[in-house]
Amino acid sequence: MHPVPRAESLHQVIIVGAGPCGLSLSLGLARAGIDVTIIDKERTIDARPRACHLTVPGIQACERAGVLDEVRSAGFNPKNLAFRKLDGTPIVKLEYLAASQSPEATIALSVGRFCQILLPHAERNDKISVKWHSPVVDVGQDQDSAWATVRDEDGTEKRISGDFLCGCDGGTSQVRKSLFGEKNFPGMTWDVQFVATDVYYPFDNYGYDDVNTFIDPHEGHLVARLTMNGKWRVAYQEDKDMTLQEVLDNQPAHFEKILPGRPKPGDYTITNINPYRLHQRCAEKFRVGRICLAGDAAHLCNPWGGLGLSGGFADVTGLMDCFEGIANGKANQSILDKYDEVRRSIFQTVIDPVTTKNFRRVTDLDPDTALEKDPFLSMLAAARNSPEIQEKMHNVPDRLSLL
């Protein structure tokens, strides 16, 4: 017989960060009967353009959080994709990206809109307390509890305590810095910055698919449908040394260069723009005692393929399982060591190498020979005339993250 885990107290979890991971984790824990306090340094949710597709891990997290139907209604299922040359010529197209009958079909929905859906659920949940404008300056723990030290608007500091604490506070995570030091986030930074924009422009008039990846050594970029009423995500690369103002000043020329029809500023409407650096990084550990890391606080990767957000949601459902098991007396806190082991291994052996390959596919390949030289693109081309390959691809649970 297996020994019964020693019963441990778990009534309260502190979550630092009210982003997609923090909000979905809070709702999942609340449904399991666990009280949650969410702490965030901002005054409201971050609406800057970031990830815009929910794949299988995100859909599973939404189901656990009780918001899947609402999230699915707010977004749509992309039906097709294309890899293209800079002039728009298709290299290869795929017409069955998401089977509409699948309950886990990819959902196109911006992270900002996703958080806007989840936040009201958290605010009206009796088991969740949300504290805005509460920057964390340090975290700590003892044998029985974990806490965050936050600074109020008047400069005074106070502790917010719980049984466990989760850092879901993004790539600049103060929780991670408090655990491992300001500069200790092993990995590398790509030699470019990425500029994500939300824009209204008639890409349908140019025959664009729902997801379009442009392969070019200098101008590799993404154009993806965000909504069914004309909003698209255009994400392109820019010089890493450009300041924010320089990026903004250069945006019209960049759009005229890469978008079909060579549009001038009056031909499109940009509703949001967000330049950021790209990284491949992973924290030394995702669990230190009663403090855990999840999402971008734990690991970073470039956005090609959407595995950053997908990996974060997989962290979230793993933590839901662990904390629910502890609360129900089916596990003790050593189960969090397994969370750390499994999730770090998946980043190191899957997410990091796959997203690195995805980045290099877009930026290193010659678009004229990409189809012959890249096995993934060759597989997509072969799938168009092969029911057997099509069936295998339909059975891959997270098709979009392979790209």
C-alpha positions in Angstrom: 0.0 0.0 0.0 1.1 3.5 -0.7 1.5 5.8 2.3 -1.2 8.4 2.8 0.4 11.9 2.4 0.6 13.9 5.6 -2.3 16.4 5.7 -1.1 20.0 5.2 -3.0 23.2 5.5 -3.9 25.0 2.3 -6.6 27.6 2.6 -5.0 30.7 1.0 -2.8 31.2 -2.1 -1.2 34.6 -3.0 -0.9 35.2 -6.8 1.4 38.0 -7.9 0.3 39.2 -11.4 -3.2 39.7 -12.8 -2.3 38.6 -16.4 -3.7 35.5 -18.2 -1.9 33.0 -16.0 -2.6 34.7 -12.7 -6.3 35.3 -13.5 -7.0 31.8 -14.8 -5.1 30.2 -11.9 -7.1 32.2 -9.4 -10.4 31.1 -10.9 -9.4 27.5 -11.0 -8.3 27.5 -7.4 -11.4 29.3 -6.3 -13.5 26.6 -7.9 -11.6 24.1 -5.8 -12.5 26.0 -2.6 -9.2 27.8 -2.1 -9.1 31.5 -1.2 -6.9 33.6 -3.4 -5.4 37.1 -3.2 -4.2 38.5 -6.5 -1.6 41.3 -6.3 -0.6 43.5 -9.3 1.6 46.6 -9.6 -0.6 48.2 -12.3 -3.9 49.9 -11.9 -5.7 47.6 -14.3 -5.0 44.8 -16.8 -2.3 45.2 -19.4 -3.9 45.7 -22.8 -0.7 45.9 -24.9 -0.6 43.6 -27.9 1.0 40.3 -27.0 -0.1 36.7 -27.7 -3.3 36.3 -29.7 -4.0 32.5 -29.9 -5.3 30.1 -27.3 -4.2 26.5 -28.1 -5.0 23.3 -26.2 -3.4 24.2 -22.8 -5.2 27.6 -22.8 -8.5 25.9 -23.6 -8.0 23.4 -20.8 -7.1 26.2 -18.4 -10.3 28.1 -19.4 -12.4 25.0 -18.8 -10.9 24.5 -15.4 -11.5 28.2 -14.6 -15.2 28.0 -15.8 -14.9 30.6 -18.6 -14.4 28.5 -21.7 -17.8 29.2 -23.3 -17.4 32.9 -22.8 -13.9 32.9 -24.2 -14.9 30.8 -27.2 -17.8 33.2 -27.9 -15.5 36.2 -27.8 -13.0 34.7 -30.3 -13.1 32.5 -33.4 -11.4 29.4 -34.7 -8.8 30.2 -37.4 -9.5 28.0 -40.4 -6.4 28.4 -42.6 -2.8 29.6 -42.7 0.0 30.3 -45.2 3.7 30.7 -45.2 4.5 33.4 -47.8 7.3 35.3 -49.4 7.7 39.0 -48.7 5.7 39.9 -51.8 2.8 37.8 -50.6 3.4 34.8 -52.9 2.3 31.6 -51.0 5.1 29.1 -50.2 2.7 26.7 -48.8 -0.9 26.9 -47.6 -3.0 24.8 -45.1 -6.7 25.0 -45.3 -7.7 22.9 -42.3 -5.8 24.5 -39.4 -8.6 23.9 -36.9 -11.4 21.4 -37.3 -14.5 23.4 -36.3 -16.0 20.2 -34.7 -13.0 19.9 -32.3 -13.7 21.1 -28.7 -10.1 22.0 -28.5 -9.7 24.0 -31.7 -7.4 27.0 -31.5 -9.2 30.2 -30.5 -8.0 33.5 -31.9 -8.3 36.1 -29.1 -5.9 38.7 -27.9 -4.5 38.3 -24.4 -5.8 41.7 -23.4 -9.4 40.8 -24.4 -8.9 37.4 -22.6 -8.0 39.2 -19.4 -11.0 41.6 -19.8 -13.2 38.5 -19.8 -11.7 36.9 -16.8 -11.3 39.9 -14.5 -15.0 40.5 -13.8 -15.3 36.8 -12.8 -12.5 37.2 -10.3 -13.8 40.5 -8.9 -17.2 39.1 -8.2 -15.9 35.8 -6.8 -16.2 35.7 -3.0 -13.0 33.6 -2.7 -10.9 36.0 -4.7 -9.5 39.4 -3.7 -7.8 41.6 -6.3 -5.4 44.3 -5.1 -4.3 46.7 -7.8 -1.4 49.2 -7.7 0.4 47.1 -5.2 4.0 46.6 -6.4 5.8 43.7 -4.7 9.2 44.6 -3.4 10.1 41.3 -1.9 8.8 37.8 -1.0 9.5 35.5 1.9 8.5 32.3 3.6 8.8 30.3 6.7 7.8 26.7 7.6 4.1 27.5 7.6 3.5 30.4 5.2 4.6 32.5 2.3 4.2 36.3 1.9 4.7 39.2 -0.4 5.9 42.6 0.8 4.1 45.3 -1.1 4.5 49.0 -1.2 1.3 51.2 -0.8 0.8 54.5 -2.7 2.0 56.4 0.4 5.3 54.5 0.5 4.5 52.3 3.4 5.2 48.6 3.2 3.0 45.7 4.4 2.9 41.9 4.2 0.2 39.9 2.4 0.5 36.3 3.6 -0.9 32.9 2.5 -0.1 29.2 2.6 1.7 29.4 -0.8 2.7 32.2 -3.2 2.8 32.0 -7.0 4.7 34.4 -9.2 2.7 35.0 -12.4 4.2 38.5 -12.8 5.7 38.2 -16.2 9.2 38.4 -17.7 10.4 41.1 -15.3 9.0 39.1 -12.3 9.9 40.6 -8.9 9.1 37.2 -7.4 11.8 35.5 -9.5 14.3 38.3 -8.8 13.6 38.0 -5.0 14.3 34.3 -5.2 17.3 34.2 -7.5 18.7 37.8 -7.9 18.1 40.7 -10.3 20.2 39.3 -13.2 19.8 35.5 -12.7 17.6 34.3 -15.5 19.6 31.9 -17.6 19.3 32.0 -21.4 19.8 34.4 -24.3 18.3 37.4 -25.9 17.7 37.5 -29.7 19.4 40.3 -31.6 16.1 42.0 -32.6 13.1 43.6 -31.1 9.5 42.5 -32.0 6.8 45.1 -32.7 3.3 43.9 -32.2 0.5 46.1 -33.6 -3.3 45.8 -33.7 -4.5 47.3 -37.0 -7.5 47.7 -39.2 -6.6 47.1 -42.8 -8.4 45.2 -45.6 -6.1 42.2 -45.8 -9.0 40.1 -47.1 -8.8 42.1 -50.3 -5.4 40.7 -50.9 -6.3 37.1 -50.3 -4.7 36.7 -46.9 -5.4 33.7 -44.8 -6.3 33.8 -41.1 -2.7 33.3 -40.1 0.1 34.4 -42.5 3.8 33.9 -41.7 6.3 35.7 -44.0 9.7 34.1 -44.4 12.4 36.7 -45.1 16.0 37.1 -43.7 15.4 40.8 -43.1 11.6 41.3 -43.0 10.1 38.1 -41.5 6.8 39.0 -40.0 3.3 37.8 -39.0 -0.2 38.9 -40.1 -3.0 37.2 -38.3 -6.7 37.9 -38.1 -7.7 39.1 -34.6 -11.5 39.6 -35.1 -14.1 39.0 -37.7 -14.7 42.7 -38.1 -11.4 43.7 -39.7 -8.9 43.9 -36.9 -5.5 42.1 -37.5 -2.3 41.6 -35.7 0.8 42.7 -37.6 4.0 41.8 -35.8 7.4 42.6 -37.4 11.1 42.8 -36.4 12.9 46.0 -35.8 16.5 47.0 -34.9 17.2 46.1 -31.3 18.9 49.4 -30.6 15.9 51.6 -31.6 14.2 53.6 -28.9 10.5 53.5 -28.5 10.2 56.9 -30.3 12.3 55.7 -33.1 10.2 52.6 -33.5 7.0 54.7 -33.6 8.6 57.1 -36.1 9.7 54.3 -38.4 6.4 52.4 -38.3 4.8 54.1 -41.3 7.8 53.3 -43.5 7.9 49.8 -42.2 4.2 49.2 -43.0 4.6 50.6 -46.4 7.4 48.2 -47.1 5.9 45.0 -45.8 2.1 45.3 -46.2 0.2 44.6 -49.5 -0.8 47.7 -51.4 2.1 49.8 -49.9 -0.3 51.7 -47.6 0.2 55.2 -46.3 -0.9 56.0 -42.7 -4.3 57.2 -43.8 -5.0 53.8 -45.3 -5.1 51.9 -42.0 -5.9 52.5 -38.3 -3.5 51.3 -35.6 -5.3 50.8 -32.2 -2.3 49.6 -30.2 1.5 49.0 -30.6 3.9 47.2 -28.3 7.7 46.8 -29.1 9.5 44.2 -26.9 12.7 42.2 -26.9 12.7 38.4 -27.6 14.3 35.9 -25.2 14.9 32.2 -24.6 15.2 32.0 -20.8 14.3 29.6 -18.0 14.6 30.1 -14.2 16.8 27.8 -12.2 13.8 26.4 -10.4 10.0 26.8 -10.6 9.5 26.0 -7.0 11.4 27.2 -3.9 9.7 26.0 -0.8 6.2 27.6 -0.6 6.9 29.9 -3.6 6.3 28.8 -7.2 6.8 30.5 -10.6 4.6 30.1 -13.7 4.3 31.6 -17.2 6.7 34.3 -18.3 8.0 34.7 -14.7 9.4 31.1 -15.1 10.3 30.9 -18.7 10.5 33.1 -21.9 10.6 32.2 -25.5 10.1 34.0 -28.8 6.5 34.2 -30.0 6.7 32.1 -33.2 4.3 29.3 -32.6 2.6 30.6 -29.5 4.4 28.3 -27.1 5.1 31.0 -24.5 1.4 31.5 -23.6 0.6 27.8 -24.2 3.4 26.8 -21.8 2.2 29.3 -19.3 -1.3 27.8 -19.3 0.2 24.3 -19.0 2.0 25.6 -15.9 -1.4 26.9 -14.6 -3.2 23.6 -14.9 -0.3 21.8 -13.3 -0.4 24.1 -10.3 -4.2 23.7 -10.1 -3.7 20.0 -9.8 -1.0 20.3 -7.2 -2.8 22.8 -5.0 -6.1 21.0 -5.2 -4.4 17.8 -4.3 -2.7 19.4 -1.3 -6.0 21.1 -0.1 -7.8 17.8 -0.4 -5.2 15.8 1.5 -4.3 13.7 -1.5 -0.8 15.1 -1.8 1.7 17.0 0.3 3.7 20.0 -0.8 6.5 17.7 -2.3 4.1 17.4 -5.3 5.4 20.8 -6.2 8.8 19.4 -6.8 7.2 17.2 -9.5 5.6 20.4 -11.0 9.1 22.0 -11.1 10.7 18.9 -12.6 8.1 18.3 -15.3 7.5 21.9 -16.4 11.2 22.9 -16.6 12.0 19.7 -18.5 9.2 20.5 -21.0 10.6 24.0 -21.6 14.1 22.7 -22.0 13.4 19.7 -24.3 10.3 21.0 -26.2 9.5 24.7 -26.0 13.0 26.1 -26.2 14.2 24.0 -29.1 10.9 24.2 -31.1 10.5 28.0 -30.8 14.2 28.4 -31.7 13.6 26.4 -34.8 10.4 28.4 -35.5 12.3 31.6 -35.2 15.1 30.5 -37.6 12.6 29.2 -40.1 11.2 32.7 -40.5 14.5 34.6 -40.4 17.2 32.3 -41.7 15.6 30.5 -44.7 15.8 31.7 -48.2 12.1 32.0 -49.2 12.8 30.7 -52.7 14.2 27.4 -51.4 12.4 27.1 -48.0 9.9 24.6 -49.2 12.6 22.1 -50.3 14.9 22.7 -47.3 12.5 22.8 -44.4 11.0 19.5 -43.4 8.0 21.1 -41.7 7.1 23.1 -44.7 7.6 20.1 -46.9 5.2 18.1 -44.7 2.5 20.8 -45.0 2.9 20.7 -48.8 2.6 16.9 -48.8 -0.5 17.0 -46.6 -2.5 18.8 -49.2 -2.7 15.7 -51.3 -2.4 13.0 -48.6 -5.4 12.1 -46.5 -3.1 10.0 -44.3 -0.9 13.0 -43.4 -4.0 15.2 -43.0 -5.4 12.7 -40.5 -2.2 12.6 -38.5 -2.1 16.4 -38.4 -5.7 16.6 -37.3 -4.8 14.2 -34.4 -2.0 16.5 -33.2 -3.8 18.3 -30.3 -2.0 21.6 -30.7 -1.4 22.2 -34.4 -0.8 26.0 -34.3 2.1 25.6 -31.8 4.0 23.5 -34.3 4.4 26.5 -36.6 
